[in-house]
Amino acid sequence: MTANDGALTQLRAWLAQRNLPSDGRLPAERELCELLGVSRGELRKALATLEDNGELWRHVGKGTFIGSRPVEEFSSVASIAEGSNPVEVMQARLLIEPMLAREAAINATNSHLDEMRRCVRIQREATTWRQYENADNRLHRTVAEASGNTVLTALFDQLNAVRRAVVWGRLRDTSNHPPENHHSFAQHDDIVIAISERDREAAYQAMYDHLSMVRKNLL
């Protein structure tokens, strides 16, 4: 048995003896180390194992608690971002945004379409990445608005806020602005064209293909 296995066994035994309530808070790490006779590193690995198994959860600044993370812990963007990662965010986008594009192909107004085309034009003319990203965010938000579904649009806004809060490892070239052949230009064109032609499945697929490429490049 390794030292880490021993720490995990001791921690499980200590928790079983204490019979803490489902929302009971564990002692601070320093105190637990002394109670169990293990190092800080061994304890943290044991805690991480139990957290991965859903047997306890941790909140920075509050402590470690028995049981699964309560729903209210995910009520704020910061809390969601804290427990998430870019992989989860992109998976959520792939589930939600193609569906929004499909609904937009039915419900988009001329104003929505004009705004989408304006965003696409600004992206191509962008002289900085910030300008490009602002137009990109506006384009995806307009697609969500064009779905005509208030609940789905609110979900998009929440997801977009989490996306901004999560730390991203962006893979870019050394230029200060998008290159002329940036992959998103043509993909965004495909999305807008499909929506303007009221082609639901083409809009869904175009958005899905676009976000799949974004995921590949970012992750």
N, C-alpha and C positions, 0 to 999 in steps of 0.2 A: 504494500500500500504506500503510495506517495504521500508527501507532506500535504499536498492539496486535497487528496482523498481523505486524509485524516482530519483536516480542518472541516471539510464538508460533513463528515460523519459526526464530529463533535457538535457542529452547529445544529444539525438536524436533531440530535439527541437533546441538546439544550432547549430547543424550541418545543420539543415534545413534552419535556418535563414542565415547562412553564405554562403550557396550555393557554397561550395568549389569545385574546378575542380576534375575530376576523380582521379587525382594523387596528389591532394593537401595534404600537411602535416599539421597535427594538432599541436597546441601549446604543449609545454612540460607539463608533468603531473602536476607539481606544479602550473603552470599558469592556466591550465584547472580546477584544484581544486578550485582556487580562483574565476575564472569566474563563475563556476557552484555552488559554495558554498557547496561542498561535500568533504568528507574525501578522502585521498589517496586510502584507501582500497575499498571504494564504487566506486570510479572512475575506478580502475583497474578491478573490477568485471564487470562494465558496458562496458568497452573496450573489455574485454574478450568475452562478449556476442556478441558484434558486430563483433568481429573477427571470432567467431565460425559461425556466419551467413554469412560470406563472405562480410560484408559491409566495413571492413577496414582490414589493415594488418600492422604488426609491424616488424621492422628490428632493432635488437640490435645495438645500437651505432648510428643509423640514425634517428629513430623516428617512429611515427605512421602515416599511410597514408590512405586516402579514397580509397575504391574500393577493388578489388581482387588483390592478390599478382601477379605481372607481371611475365611472363615466364622467363625473364632474371635473376630474383632473384633465380631461381633454376639451374643456369648455372654452379655453382661450387659444389664440393662435400660437402664443409662446409655448404653452404646454404641449400642444400638438407637435410643434416643430422640435421641441426638446426630445420627444420620444420617437421622432421620425428620422428619415434620411432621404437622400436624393432618389434612391431606388424606389422607395415607397411612393414618393411624390410623382415620379414619372409613371408608375403603374396606375396611380389614381387618375392622372391626366389621360392616359390611354383608355381608361374605362369611361370617363365622363365627357371629354371634349369631342370625340368623334360623334357621340350621340347628340351633342349640342349642334354640331355642324349639320347633321341629318335633319334635325328639327328646324334649323335655320333655313334649309332649302325649301321648306314649306311656308314658313312664317315671315321671312325677311321682307322688310319694306324697301322701297326705293331709297329711302334715307339711310337705312342700314347698308345697302349695297354701295351707295356713294361713299359712305364712311370707310368701308372695307377697302375700296379702291384707293381712297386717299391715303390710308395707312400703308398700303403696298407701295404707292408712289414715294412716300416719305422714306420708307425703308431703303429703297434703291438710291435715293438722293442723300442718305445720311452720311455725314462727314465724321461722325464719332459713333462708337459703340453705344453710348448712352442714348443718342438720338434714335438709333436703330431699335434698341430695346424698348424705348417708350412707345414707338410706333407698333412694335411687335405686341406689346402688352395690350395696346388699344385695339389692335386687330382681333386678338383672341377674345377680348371683352365684348367687342361688337358682335362677334359670332354668337357668344353666349346670350347677349341681349336679343339678338334676332331669333333665337329659339322660341321666344314668346312665352317662356315658362319661368315664372318668378322664382320658384323654388330651386330649379336647376341653376338659374343664374346666381342665386345666393350661394349655392354649393360651389359654383365656380369661383366666386369671390373669396370664399373661405380657403379653397384650395390654392388659389393664386397668392393669398397672403402667406400661407404656409410655405409655398415655394420660395417666396422672397426671403423668408426667415431662415430657411434651411441653408447651411453652408454648402456652396456648390463648387466643385472642382471643374472650372470651365477650361476646355481645351481650345485655345485659339492660336492663331498665328500672331506674329509680332506687329502687325499693322494696327493703326489707331482707329480704323474704320472697317466695316465689312468689305470683303473683296468683291469685285464685280461679278464673280461667278459663285457667290455665296449660295449654298444649297437651298436655303429657305426662300429665296426669291421665287424660283419656279414653283416650289411647293405651295407657297402662299397664293400664287396665281391660280394653281389648280383648285385650291379650296374655294376661292372667290368665284371662279368660273362655274364650278359645280353648283354652288349655292345660287348663283344668278340664273342658271339654267334649270333650277328646281329639280335637280337630279339628286335625290336623297342618298342613294347608295354610293354614288360617286363622291358626294360631299363627305360622307362617313369615311370612305376609303382614303380620300385625299388627306383628311385630317389625321387619320391613323398612320398613314405612311410618313407624314411630316413629323409627328411626335415620335415615331419609331427611330427616325434619323436623329432627332434631337437627343433622345435617350442614348443612342449609340455614341454620339459625339461628346456628350457631357459625362457619361459614366465610364 
